[in-house]
Amino acid sequence: MKRWMPWYALEVEPGDSLLSAIVAKAYGARACYLIDSGAFAIENITPYRAAGNYVRSLNLSPPDLSEVSNVKGPDEGLLVSALEVLLRPT
């Protein structure tokens, strides 16, 4: 696999889906920040786990979401997902 320089992903207003965090991590992002003006993301972790399984079937390395039960931000004004915590810089 080709190695790129370290890179970071930022998505402003991801809306109801945080799937870009899974894809970014699978393609080697050191961190992925998803910032929105409100808590619009689907909180059920099931679709994110399904996406991770699909990405894994493509021989990529998505984040391990086995310990995540839902997606919630720390406050109501700015959504920073539980996925971002998993994807913080290494």
C-alpha positions in Angstrom: 0.0 0.0 0.0 1.3 3.4 -0.9 2.2 5.5 2.2 1.3 9.2 2.1 2.4 12.0 4.4 0.3 12.2 7.6 -3.0 14.0 7.0 -6.0 15.2 8.9 -9.7 15.3 7.8 -12.1 18.1 8.6 -15.8 18.1 7.7 -17.9 21.1 8.5 -21.6 20.4 8.9 -21.6 16.6 8.3 -25.4 16.6 8.9 -27.0 13.3 9.8 -24.1 11.1 8.9 -20.6 10.8 10.3 -19.5 8.1 7.8 -16.7 10.3 6.5 -14.8 9.7 9.8 -14.8 6.0 9.2 -13.6 6.4 5.6 -11.0 9.0 6.5 -9.5 6.7 9.2 -9.6 3.7 6.8 -7.5 5.7 4.3 -5.0 6.7 7.0 -6.1 10.0 8.5 -4.3 10.6 11.7 -7.4 12.4 13.0 -10.8 13.4 11.7 -12.8 16.3 13.1 -16.5 16.5 12.3 -18.0 19.9 13.3 -21.6 20.9 13.1 -23.8 23.7 14.5 -26.1 21.1 16.2 -26.5 17.5 17.1 -27.9 16.3 13.8 -26.0 13.0 13.5 -27.7 9.7 13.7 -26.9 8.5 17.2 -27.4 4.8 16.7 -24.0 3.2 16.1 -25.4 0.4 13.9 -25.0 2.1 10.5 -21.5 3.2 11.4 -20.5 -0.4 12.4 -22.0 -1.7 9.1 -20.0 0.9 7.2 -16.9 -0.2 9.1 -17.5 -3.8 8.3 -17.9 -2.9 4.6 -14.7 -0.9 4.5 -12.9 -3.7 6.3 -14.2 -6.1 3.5 -12.2 -3.8 1.1 -9.0 -4.6 3.0 -8.9 -1.2 4.7 -8.6 -0.5 8.4 -11.6 1.4 9.8 -11.7 2.4 13.4 -12.8 -0.2 16.0 -16.3 0.8 17.1 -17.0 -2.2 19.3 -16.8 -0.1 22.5 -19.0 2.7 21.1 -22.7 2.5 22.0 -23.9 5.7 20.3 -22.7 9.0 18.9 -23.1 12.1 21.1 -21.4 15.4 21.3 -20.2 17.1 24.5 -22.7 20.0 24.3 -25.6 21.2 22.2 -23.9 24.0 20.5 -21.1 22.1 18.7 -21.1 18.5 17.8 -17.9 16.7 18.2 -18.7 13.0 17.7 -17.6 10.0 19.7 -15.9 9.0 16.4 -13.6 12.0 16.6 -12.4 10.8 20.0 -11.5 7.4 18.5 -9.8 9.2 15.6 -7.7 11.7 17.5 -4.1 12.0 16.5 -1.8 9.1 17.2 
